[in-house]
Amino acid sequence: MLSIKAISVVLLSALINDSTAAPAASPEHVHHAHKRDNGKTCSFPNDDGMVAVFNTKVANSEGWAQDGPCKAGSYCQYACQPGYLAGQWNPDVTTYSYPGSQDGGLFCDSNGNLNKPISNQDYCYKGKGTAKAVNQASADVAFCQTVLPGNEAMLIPTNVNGGSSNDLAVPGTDYWAKTASHFYINAPGVSVEDGCRWGSTANPYGNWAPYVAGFNMDDNGSTFAKIGWNPIYFEDSSPFKNENPSFGIRLKCDDPSKCNGATCEINPKKIGLNKVSNSGQQQDADGAAWCVVTATDNSGVSVEVFEV
């Protein structure tokens, strides 16, 4: 099975980041060396726009956006409200590489006290505000953002009510290692509790959801938006590889005059599996089809979900 890390790299390959911008960091930070777990834990602070992830199907998270509690000697990840990004991570890690890519969130010291690694950044801060999910279906849709930096599980929930919309987080180049945000898009009717977690071949939920999306903005105010098929949906071991999803998605620029890219839509009933209705369709080495549009001059883009 393709790992979440590999899927994130697939998304990042099509999303452009400005390599000239300096990563966010504070000169006041104190380097935290990882210490052996001594049995102590840190409680979730539930502060400053944080959203506790109390998903009963995620093991003992105690509100943190991770599997398990926040243990002493480790960084502990948290979720923020839709449209917002976590502003804390290990400031000594500035590139997307393992194991440093795991060091997102707050640091729990050996005494079980939480430390804010970047003192001059908020716990949660608003993204660029240039992307939203628009649900044209009658049932709720779970957009599940991956935790990065962190273990890249799809634990950050954005529920979009039927016939409604919600903001999606768009990072700029000041975000950790200039990375993009990544989402798994579940079928209408799948709850965030079922969809925003590691799944299994029992259902096309979570990391087995059929579609993925990614967003980021460069320093010129251009938002790069990508939708694509989830690579593991078509693996040989996947029971879903010949199964048409019951819904489709499309990218739509708010201002067509500021939109670069042709129509970018996935409609499995109309064009079949692993295809996008775009003359510029791309396909990575993993075999999953995707397409990209760019909204320029700080204009916005929507991911529309529709039943097929």
N, C-alpha and C positions, 0 to 999 in steps of 0.2 A: 504494500500500500504506500502510495506517495505521501511523504510526511507533510505536515503543515508548513514546515520551513521551506520545503521545495516548492510548494504552491505559492508561498509569499514571494520567493525569488522569481517565479514565473510572472507574477503580477508586477513586480518591481522592474522587470526587464522592459516593460512597455510604458512605464510612468517616468517622466523626466524630472530629475532633481538638479538644482543648481549647485555645482560642485565648488563654487567660489565662496559660498556663504559659510561663515564660521559657525560651528555647532554651539548650541546654548550651553553655558556652564557658568558657574559662579566662582570667583576667586576665593570665596569664603568657605568653600566646601572642605570637608575633612575626609580623606580617603578611608574607606571602611574595608579592612581586610576581612574576608569570610572566615568565620569561626565555627568550630564544631558545635552542632546542636547540643545544648545542655538541658533540654527538656522544657525550657521557658518559651513562652510565646508572647506575641504582641496583639492586643485587641484592635479590631477595626475601628478607626477614629470617626468615621461617618461625618466628615467635616468638609466644608468649602466645595460643595457641588459633587462630592463623591456619591456613588450609587452602590449600596451594598448588594452583592450578588448572593442572595439567599435562595439559590437553586438547590432544592433537595436532592437533585440527581448529580450534583457536583460534590465530590467527597469532602466533607468537613471543611468547607471553605471559610466558614465563620464570617462571611461578608466580603472576603478578599476575592479578587478575580484570578483565582488559581485553584489547583487541586490541593486541598489540605490547608491547615492553619498557617499563620505567619510565625515561623520558627526563629529563635534567637540565632544571630549570626548570618542572616540572609536578607535579601531584598524581597519585598512583598508587594505584589501588584494589586492595583485597585481599578475600578471602573468609574467613569464620569458620565454625566447625563448626556443624552443625544446631542451631537454637534460639538461636544467638548472633548479635549484631549488631556490625558494625564501629563502633568508638567514636572514629574520627578523620576529620576533614574540615576544610575551611577555616572557622574560626570567625567570619570576617567575613561569611560568606554565611549568612543566616538565613531566606531566603524561597525558595520553589520557583520559580526563574526561571533562564533560560539567559542567560549561560554559567556563572554561578556554580554551578548545579546539577551541573556536571561535576567540581567540586573536592572529591571524596571521597578518603579515604585519607591516605597519608603524602606529605610534600613532598620531592622530590628536588632538592637545591640545585645550583648551577652547578658545584660540585666533585664531584658524584656522591655526596654524603652524604645519608642519609635524616634528615628532621626530623619530630618528633612535634608536630603543630600544637596539640593540646590536651593539655598536659602532665599534667593531673590526671585524665585519663580513660584507661582501659585500651584496649589495641589491640582486644580483643574483650570484650564483656560479655554476660551472659545476658539474653535478652529476658524478657518477662513470664511465659513458661512456660504460657500458657493455650491453646495450639493444637498439634495434632499431626496428622500424616498417618497414616491407618490403611489399609493395603493388604490388601483382601480378595481380590485376584486372586492367581494362582499365580506370575506373573512379577514381577520388580522394576519399580518405577515411579519415574521421574525427576521430582521437583519441582524446578523451576529458578527460583531467586530472582533478581530483577533487581538490578543494581548501582546504588544510589541513596543518596547522591549519587555520580554517575558517569555513564557513557553509557547506563545503563539496559538494557544487554544482559543476557540471562538466563543469566549465567555462574556463579552461585553454586549448587553442586550439593547436593541432598539426595536420596540414594538410599534408597528404602523397599523392603526385601526383600519378596518374596511372603509373604503371611500374617503380616506384621509391621507395626511402626509406627515413626515417628521424629518428633522434635520439629520444629516450624516456628517461625521467629523472629517474635515479636510485639513491635513497638516500643511504648513509652509516649510521653508528650508530651515526654520529654527527648530523643527521637531527633531527628535533623537535620530542621529546619523542620517538626517534628511530623508527618512523613509516615508512611504505612503501609508495610508490606512487601508485595511483589507476587510472585506465582509463576505460572509456566506449568506446566501439568500434562500430561505426555506419556502416551501409551498404555502399558499394561503391555507389557514386553519391549523398550521403547526405552531404551537406555543413557543415563547422564548424559553420556557423551562425544558422543553423537548429539543428545541433547535439549537440553543446556544450552549452546546457542550459537545464533547467527543461522542460520536454516535457509533453505530454498528451497521452491519449489512441487513439488520432486521427492518430498517426503514431508511429512506433517503433523506435523513435529517443531519444537521450538524455538519461534520466534515464530509458526509456523504450527500449533502444537498447538491442539486444539479448545477447551480450557478454561483459564480464568485464575482466580486466587483472590487475596484480599487480607485483611490483618489489622492491627488496631491496638487499643490500649487507651486509654481516657480516664482522667482523674484520679480518677474515682469507682470504678474497678475494673471497668468494663464493657468486654468485648472485642467488637469489631465484626468479624464474619466475613462475607465475601462470596465467592460463587462465580458464575461467569458463562461464557457463550460468548465465545470470542475473536472480536472484531469482524472481523479480517481473514480469518477462516475463511469468511466469507460475502461477501467482496468479489467483484465481477463477474469479476475476473481469477483468482479462486481455483479450482483444479481440485477442491477438496474440498467446495464449497458445497452439493452435493446428496448428500454421502457421510456416512452415519451412522457415528459413531465406534463402536468395538468395546467401549467401556467407558463407565461413568457415574460421577458423583460426587454426594455428598450431604453436607450439614452436619448434625451431630448434637451437641447440647449434652450435656455430661457429667452435668449435673443439670437435668432437665426443669423443675423448679420455679423455676429461675433462668434460664430461657430465654425471651427475647422474640422472637417471630416464628414463623410457621407452618413446616410442613415445607419444606425448601429442598433440592431434588434435581434433578439433570439425568439423565434416563434416555431417551436418544434412541430406543431401541427401543420404549419404552412410550408416550412422548408426542410423539415426533418431533423434528425439527431446530429449533434456536433457540427452545426452550421450556424452562421450568422448572416443576416441579410445586409451585407455590406460588400461592395466591390473590392474594398481594401482588406478583406478578411485575412487575419493572420492565424498561423498555427505553429505553436512551439514544438520543440523536440518531443514533448510528452504527448503530442497529438490532440490537444484540446484547442478548439477554435475560439477566437476572441476578436474584439474590435475596440477602437479607441476614438473618442472625440475630444476636442480641445475647446474650452470656452475661454475666450480672451478678454482682456481689459476688465478683469474682476467680475465678469458676468457669471451667471450660474448655470448649473446643469442638473437635470432630474433623472433618477432611475424610476421608470414607470413599471409597475407590476400589473399584469393583466391575465385574466383567465383565458384559456384556449379550448 
